[in-house]
Amino acid sequence: MADGYFVGRKELAEWIRDNFDPGFSKVEDLASGVVYCKIMDSIYPGSVSMSKVKKDAKIEVDFIHNFRVRRARLPLVLALGRGVCSPAVPARPVV
């Protein structure tokens, strides 16, 4: 496997701090779902309604809410992905 699959938690936290959330301190903070919503919104702008994301989530109910917000927009993202790549077409013999 590539070396990218074996990244330490400190390197992961640093990458998240640099790109998405300067206040991010430890990997356990990913449980809130806020960073996942930010990552998805940066890849597909407008795909996640960031106004609905509870950025100060501290309890499990708020964590679940954030993951549901992200998951609700997943069909849109998948539909966008299908438009970019066409399915493989078998080659036809030249006659």
C-alpha positions as CSV (number, residue, x, y, z in Angstrom):
1,M,0.0,0.0,0.0
2,A,1.0,3.6,-0.5
3,D,2.6,5.5,2.4
4,G,-0.4,7.9,2.4
5,Y,-2.5,5.2,4.1
6,F,-0.2,5.1,7.1
7,V,-0.4,8.6,8.5
8,G,0.1,9.3,12.2
9,R,-2.5,11.1,14.2
10,K,-0.3,14.2,14.7
11,E,0.2,14.5,10.9
12,L,-3.5,14.1,10.4
13,A,-4.3,16.8,13.0
14,E,-1.8,19.1,11.4
15,W,-3.3,18.7,8.0
16,I,-6.8,19.4,9.3
17,R,-5.5,22.5,11.1
18,D,-3.8,23.8,8.0
19,N,-6.7,23.2,5.6
20,F,-9.9,23.3,7.5
21,D,-10.0,24.2,11.2
22,P,-7.2,26.2,13.0
23,G,-8.7,25.3,16.4
24,F,-8.5,21.5,15.8
25,S,-6.4,19.9,18.5
26,K,-6.9,16.1,18.5
27,V,-8.2,13.3,16.3
28,E,-11.0,12.6,18.8
29,D,-12.6,16.0,17.8
30,L,-13.6,14.3,14.5
31,A,-16.4,12.7,16.3
32,S,-18.5,15.9,16.1
33,G,-18.7,15.6,12.3
34,V,-17.9,19.3,11.7
35,V,-14.6,18.6,10.0
36,Y,-16.2,16.0,7.7
37,C,-18.8,18.5,6.7
38,K,-16.1,21.1,6.0
39,I,-14.0,18.6,3.9
40,M,-17.1,17.6,1.9
41,D,-18.1,21.2,1.3
42,S,-14.6,22.1,0.2
43,I,-14.5,19.3,-2.3
44,Y,-18.0,19.9,-3.6
45,P,-18.8,23.6,-2.8
46,G,-22.4,24.1,-1.7
47,S,-23.0,20.4,-1.1
48,V,-23.4,20.8,2.6
49,S,-25.5,23.5,4.2
50,M,-22.9,24.8,6.7
51,S,-25.5,26.9,8.4
52,K,-27.2,23.7,9.6
53,V,-24.0,22.2,11.0
54,K,-23.8,22.6,14.8
55,K,-20.2,23.8,15.1
56,D,-20.2,23.8,18.9
57,A,-21.4,20.2,19.2
58,K,-20.5,18.6,22.5
59,I,-23.1,15.9,23.0
60,E,-23.9,12.8,20.9
61,V,-27.2,14.1,19.7
62,D,-25.5,17.1,18.1
63,F,-22.9,14.7,16.6
64,I,-25.6,12.6,15.0
65,H,-27.3,15.8,13.7
66,N,-24.1,16.8,11.9
67,F,-23.6,13.4,10.3
68,R,-27.2,13.5,9.1
69,V,-26.7,16.9,7.6
70,R,-23.7,15.5,5.7
71,R,-25.4,12.3,4.7
72,A,-28.6,14.1,3.5
73,R,-26.6,15.7,0.7
74,L,-24.7,12.6,-0.3
75,P,-27.0,11.7,-3.2
76,L,-26.4,15.1,-4.7
77,V,-22.6,14.6,-4.5
78,L,-22.9,11.1,-6.0
79,A,-25.1,12.5,-8.9
80,L,-22.4,15.2,-9.5
81,G,-19.8,12.5,-9.7
82,R,-21.7,10.5,-12.2
83,G,-21.9,13.4,-14.6
84,V,-18.1,13.9,-14.6
85,C,-17.1,10.3,-15.6
86,S,-18.8,8.4,-18.3
87,P,-19.1,4.6,-18.0
88,A,-16.5,2.4,-19.7
89,V,-17.6,1.6,-23.2
90,P,-16.3,-1.7,-24.8
91,A,-14.1,-1.1,-27.8
92,R,-15.6,-1.9,-31.2
93,P,-13.5,-3.6,-33.8
94,V,-12.5,-1.5,-36.8
95,V,-13.8,-3.1,-39.9
